[in-house]
Amino acid sequence: MRRSMLFLPGNNPNMLINGNCLGADAVIFDLEDAVSPDQKDAARILVRNTMRYMDFRGCEIIVRINSIDTPFWKQDIDQILPQKPALILLPKTGSAQDVLEADGYITEVEAKLGMEKNTVGLMPLIETAMGVENAFQIASATKRVKALFLGAEDLTADLQCKRTKEGREIEYARTRLVVAARAAGVDVYDTPFTDVNDDEGIVTDAKLAKALGFTGKASISPRHVEVINSVFSPTQAEIDYAYEVMAAITLAKEQGKGAISLRGKMIDAPIVSRAQQTISVAQALGMGREDGK
C-alpha cells in the first residue's frame, strides 16, 4: 500500500539513513533536483550504499534518477538497479518515446544482472505541458510503467503561470493524469504541497487529491506524511459500510434478487466496486470492521 511518498535528498546521509523512521509508505531517494551537478557521483554512491546496507523494514524505496536528456541517467541506473528499488522515478517524461528509451536501457541492465525483466518498475514524472498532453501514451507505453506522478512546480513554470496553494492552475493536469492512469490501469500520485508550515493547507490539498482519484500523494516534508496517510486511509465508518454493502449483495444473491437496498439506497455495481476497493485498502493496512467480524 503506497499512500505517501517522501522525497529525501540523495546527498544527505542523515536523512537517507533515517528514511524508514519517518512514517512514509515509500521514500524517494532523489538524485535529480536535490543534487547539484558536482555532487552527482557522490550522491549516487551514497544512495547505492544506503540501499545496499540499510534495512528499510517494509518502507518501499523509489529512486528519482536524472532525466534522459542529461549525461547522468545511465550511470544512475548502473549503480541503483542492482539494489532492486521498487520503482525508478523518471523526471521530465514528455512522451512514450522517453519511457521506451528508459525501459530499453533498464531491460539491458536487468539482463546483465540476471534479473527477470520488469523486476524494477517505472514511474514517469509528468512535469511539462507535453507530458500532460501525452499522459495516456506514457502510462501505456510499456508494462514496466506502474504509476504516473504529477510534478506541479516544473509544470507551472512550463505553463508560464504562478504556482499557488489553491492549485487552480493545475486542475486540468490533475484530472488529465488521473483519467490517463486509470484508463491505462496504473496508479497515479499527486504533487507535493510545498508550504511546509501550512498545516491546514496540506489537509485541504490532500483531501482534494483523494477526491480527484489519486492513489496517494508525495511530500517534501516529514511533517506532511501523517496527514497524507490519514487522508488516503479509509475511515472506520467507510470500512464498516463497505462490509455492509458486500453482505447485502451476498444476501441478494442468496434470495435470488437482482437488486437490494441498504440504508434506503439501491446498491448498484459502482457502489459494490467502491466497497471492494475500500475493503482491499483496509486489508492492506491491517484495518478491519469495528466489531472485529
VENHU-V177018 format. One line per field, one symbol per residue. phi: phi as a letter, one per 40 degrees, with the letter a starting at -180 (. if undefined). A space follows every 50 residues. Layout:
phi->???
This chain:
phi->.bcbbbcbccbbcccccbdcbcgccabbccbbccbcdcbdcccccccdcc ccbcccfgccbbbccccccbcccccdcdccddcfccabcbcfcbaccdcc cccccccdcdcccgccdgdbcbbcccabcccccbdccccbcacccbabbc bccccccccgbccbccgdcbdcccccccccccccgbcabccccccccccc ccccccccdccchccaacabbdccccccdcccbccccccccccccccccc cccccgccaabafgbccbdccccccccccccccccgbbcccgc
